[in-house]
């Protein structure tokens, strides 16, 4: 479990904060749950508008909106937080602070200035490392051994605001981005509540981020998740785990996309060229630029995920046939 540092404890008898929680996906739900259970008052939730999702493209509410509905908390869903109607609603709510967890839209200066304690963002990295939309994915792909979460005061720059506190989290050797993010969502939620307690008590002041150690974590698009088999096996492994579950690592097979679950890196190439397949008693192996990997699960176009040996029995790769050799 991670550990918190640089945080003050909330004083007893301090009045609770009136909060507007801004968040959208599943990863923000643990923070909403803990805030609802805290002494603070979540007076409303700000989340992205209902949108089509899933194979049927049915319009659905965000996970945060669904949880707020169940708790009877009002839900605000402006098309943009710049909308004048939303800015008027924000002023009417008279919130003390607006915690943010993966809201999914930039908060304009006009909104940042409204709560007296500003907007406090929970970001899933140890700032100033991995500023941007995909910090956990980039940490896994870079091979970081430790990452974490930070709370900071939101400003107009990209994750540049002063930091209230951090929680650290080790990256396990076989962690996917999804595994790691699930843990950080829980430990980060505790950090967020502790931060708000300290703000309410007047015992916590944010500190500027250091100028050194800045790295960027831009959003990962599906094209970025395509496996380059010329890279070493350990790099292929990290890229696959870093893009699992989303957007999902993939390669090509006979002209179609083949989605990949986590792979197992092997030190020896076994004489395989990059992308070359070998099917045998030890599983389905693929050569890389240095070493090889054993495939775990794969998903052919239009089908479900299945174990790689089951896929290979139907696909029947010819000797020397390769993954990723076509578009």
C-alpha positions in Angstrom: 0.0 0.0 0.0 1.2 3.5 -0.7 2.2 6.0 1.9 1.3 9.7 2.2 3.8 12.4 2.9 3.8 16.2 3.2 0.2 16.3 4.4 -1.2 18.1 7.5 -4.0 16.5 9.5 -7.4 18.1 9.6 -8.1 19.9 12.8 -11.0 18.8 14.9 -14.1 21.0 15.0 -13.3 22.7 11.6 -16.4 23.3 9.5 -16.7 20.9 6.5 -16.1 22.2 3.0 -18.9 22.6 0.4 -17.6 20.6 -2.6 -18.3 20.2 -6.3 -16.7 16.9 -7.4 -15.6 17.0 -11.0 -15.0 13.5 -12.5 -16.2 11.1 -15.2 -14.8 7.6 -15.5 -14.7 4.6 -13.1 -11.4 5.8 -11.7 -13.1 8.8 -10.1 -15.8 6.8 -8.3 -13.6 5.8 -5.3 -12.9 9.5 -4.6 -16.7 10.3 -4.8 -17.4 7.4 -2.5 -14.9 8.6 0.2 -16.0 12.2 -0.1 -19.7 11.2 0.4 -18.6 9.3 3.5 -16.5 12.2 4.8 -17.5 15.2 6.9 -17.4 17.4 3.8 -20.6 18.2 1.8 -20.7 17.1 -1.8 -23.4 19.6 -3.0 -23.1 18.6 -6.7 -21.1 16.6 -9.3 -19.7 17.9 -12.5 -19.3 15.2 -15.2 -19.2 14.9 -19.0 -22.5 14.7 -20.9 -24.2 11.3 -21.5 -22.6 9.7 -24.6 -22.8 6.5 -26.7 -20.8 3.6 -25.4 -20.4 -0.1 -26.0 -21.0 -2.2 -29.1 -24.6 -1.1 -29.3 -23.6 2.6 -29.0 -26.4 3.1 -26.5 -26.3 6.5 -24.8 -25.3 6.1 -21.1 -24.3 8.2 -18.2 -20.8 8.3 -16.8 -19.9 6.1 -13.9 -19.6 9.2 -11.7 -23.1 10.4 -12.8 -24.6 7.0 -12.0 -23.1 7.0 -8.5 -24.2 10.5 -7.9 -27.7 9.6 -9.0 -27.8 6.7 -6.5 -26.7 9.1 -3.7 -29.2 11.8 -4.7 -26.5 14.3 -5.5 -27.3 16.8 -8.3 -25.4 16.2 -11.5 -24.2 19.0 -13.8 -23.3 18.0 -17.4 -22.5 21.1 -19.4 -21.1 20.6 -22.9 -18.2 22.7 -21.8 -17.3 24.2 -18.4 -16.9 27.5 -20.3 -20.7 27.6 -20.8 -22.2 30.8 -19.2 -25.0 28.7 -17.7 -22.6 26.5 -15.9 -20.5 29.4 -14.6 -23.7 30.9 -13.2 -24.6 27.5 -11.6 -21.1 27.3 -10.1 -21.4 30.7 -8.5 -24.9 29.9 -7.1 -23.6 26.7 -5.5 -21.1 28.7 -3.4 -18.7 25.8 -3.1 -15.5 26.2 -1.0 -13.5 23.9 -3.2 -13.8 21.7 -6.4 -11.9 18.4 -6.3 -11.1 17.0 -9.8 -10.5 13.4 -10.7 -10.3 12.6 -14.4 -13.0 15.1 -15.4 -12.0 15.1 -19.1 -12.2 18.8 -20.0 -10.1 21.8 -19.3 -11.4 24.1 -16.6 -11.3 27.8 -17.7 -9.9 30.6 -15.7 -13.4 32.0 -15.1 -14.3 28.8 -13.3 -11.0 28.3 -11.5 -11.5 31.6 -9.7 -14.9 30.9 -8.2 -14.3 28.5 -5.2 -12.4 30.2 -2.4 -10.0 27.3 -2.1 -9.8 26.8 -5.9 -9.9 23.4 -7.7 -7.8 20.5 -6.3 -6.8 18.0 -8.9 -5.9 14.3 -8.1 -3.4 13.3 -10.7 -2.0 9.8 -11.0 1.7 10.5 -11.1 4.4 11.9 -8.8 4.5 15.4 -10.3 6.3 16.9 -12.1 6.7 13.4 -13.7 4.2 12.4 -16.3 2.1 15.6 -16.7 -0.7 14.9 -19.1 -3.7 12.7 -20.0 -2.1 9.2 -19.6 0.4 9.2 -16.7 -0.2 5.6 -15.6 0.2 4.2 -19.1 3.4 6.1 -19.7 4.8 5.0 -16.3 4.3 1.4 -17.2 5.7 1.7 -20.7 8.7 3.5 -19.4 9.5 0.7 -16.9 9.1 2.9 -13.8 9.5 0.9 -10.6 7.6 3.4 -8.4 4.8 5.9 -9.3 2.0 7.4 -7.3 -0.6 10.1 -7.2 -0.5 13.8 -6.4 -3.0 16.4 -5.3 -2.3 19.9 -6.6 -4.1 23.2 -7.0 -5.4 23.4 -10.6 -4.2 26.3 -12.8 -4.3 27.0 -16.5 -1.0 25.2 -17.2 -0.8 21.5 -17.9 -0.6 19.9 -14.4 1.8 22.6 -13.3 0.1 23.8 -10.2 1.6 23.7 -6.7 1.4 20.3 -4.9 -0.4 19.6 -1.7 0.7 16.0 -1.2 1.6 12.7 -2.7 1.1 9.0 -2.3 3.6 6.5 -3.7 2.8 3.1 -5.2 5.2 0.4 -6.5 4.8 -0.8 -10.0 4.7 -4.7 -10.0 6.6 -6.5 -12.7 3.4 -7.8 -14.4 1.2 -4.8 -13.7 -1.0 -3.6 -16.6 -2.0 0.1 -16.7 -5.5 -1.1 -15.6 -4.1 -2.9 -12.6 -2.0 0.0 -11.4 -4.7 2.6 -12.0 -7.2 0.6 -10.0 -4.9 0.7 -7.0 -4.1 4.4 -7.4 -7.8 5.2 -7.7 -8.2 3.9 -4.1 -5.0 5.2 -2.5 -5.4 8.5 -4.4 -9.0 8.9 -3.1 -7.6 8.7 0.5 -5.0 11.3 -0.4 -7.7 13.6 -1.8 -9.8 13.4 1.3 -6.7 14.0 3.5 -5.8 17.0 1.4 -9.3 18.5 1.7 -9.2 17.9 5.5 -5.9 19.8 5.6 -7.3 22.7 3.6 -10.4 22.9 5.8 -8.2 23.0 8.9 -5.9 25.6 7.5 -2.9 23.3 8.1 -1.9 22.6 4.5 -0.3 24.8 1.9 0.7 23.7 -1.6 4.3 23.8 -2.6 5.6 24.7 -6.1 6.6 21.8 -8.3 10.4 21.5 -8.9 11.7 22.7 -12.2 13.6 19.4 -12.7 12.2 16.0 -13.5 9.4 17.1 -15.8 8.1 14.5 -18.2 5.0 14.5 -20.4 2.3 11.8 -20.8 0.1 12.7 -23.8 -3.0 10.8 -24.6 -2.3 7.4 -26.2 -4.2 6.9 -29.4 -4.9 3.4 -31.0 -2.2 4.0 -33.5 0.3 4.4 -30.6 -0.7 0.9 -29.3 0.5 -0.9 -32.4 3.3 -3.3 -31.5 6.7 -2.7 -33.2 8.2 -6.2 -33.2 11.7 -4.8 -34.0 11.9 -3.5 -30.4 13.4 -5.7 -27.7 11.2 -8.2 -25.9 11.1 -6.2 -22.6 10.0 -3.1 -24.4 7.3 -4.9 -26.3 6.1 -6.3 -23.0 5.9 -2.9 -21.4 4.1 -1.4 -24.3 1.5 -4.1 -24.3 0.9 -3.8 -20.5 0.9 0.0 -20.7 -1.9 0.0 -23.2 -4.0 -2.7 -21.4 -6.9 -2.4 -21.2 -7.2 0.8 -23.2 -6.7 1.5 -26.0 -5.5 -2.1 -26.3 -2.2 -3.3 -27.9 -2.5 -4.7 -31.4 -0.7 -6.0 -34.4 -1.8 -7.3 -37.8 -2.3 -10.8 -39.0 -3.0 -11.5 -42.7 -4.3 -8.0 -43.2 -6.6 -7.8 -40.1 -6.0 -6.4 -36.7 -5.2 -8.8 -33.9 -5.6 -7.5 -30.4 -3.1 -8.6 -27.8 -3.3 -9.3 -24.1 -0.2 -9.1 -21.9 2.8 -11.1 -23.2 5.6 -12.9 -21.4 9.1 -11.7 -22.4 11.7 -14.4 -23.1 15.5 -13.7 -23.1 16.2 -15.9 -26.1 15.0 -15.1 -29.6 15.0 -18.9 -30.4 16.2 -18.0 -33.8 13.0 -16.1 -34.7 13.0 -12.9 -36.7 11.0 -9.9 -35.5 7.3 -10.8 -35.7 8.0 -14.4 -36.8 5.6 -16.9 -35.2 6.5 -20.3 -33.7 3.8 -22.6 -32.4 4.8 -25.5 -30.2 4.4 -27.2 -26.8 5.6 -24.1 -25.0 2.9 -21.9 -26.6 2.8 -19.3 -29.3 6.1 -17.4 -29.5 6.9 -14.3 -31.4 10.4 -13.0 -32.3 11.4 -9.4 -31.4 14.4 -7.2 -32.1 16.1 -8.9 -29.1 14.6 -12.0 -27.5 11.1 -13.3 -28.0 7.7 -13.1 -26.3 5.1 -15.7 -25.5 1.6 -14.6 -26.4 -1.1 -14.8 -23.7 -4.6 -14.0 -25.1 -5.4 -12.6 -28.5 -8.5 -11.2 -30.1 -9.0 -11.6 -33.8 -11.2 -9.1 -35.6 -14.9 -9.6 -34.8 -14.2 -12.3 -32.1 -13.7 -12.6 -28.4 -10.4 -12.8 -26.6 -9.1 -16.4 -26.5 -5.9 -18.1 -25.5 -3.2 -17.8 -28.1 -2.8 -21.6 -28.6 -6.5 -21.9 -29.4 -6.2 -19.1 -31.9 -3.1 -20.7 -33.5 -4.9 -24.0 -34.0 -7.5 -22.2 -36.1 -5.1 -19.8 -37.8 -2.5 -22.4 -38.7 0.5 -20.1 -39.2 2.9 -21.3 -42.0 6.6 -21.7 -41.2 8.2 -18.2 -41.2 4.9 -16.3 -41.2 5.0 -13.1 -39.3 2.8 -10.8 -37.2 2.8 -7.1 -38.2 4.1 -7.6 -41.7 1.0 -6.0 -43.3 -1.3 -3.0 -42.7 
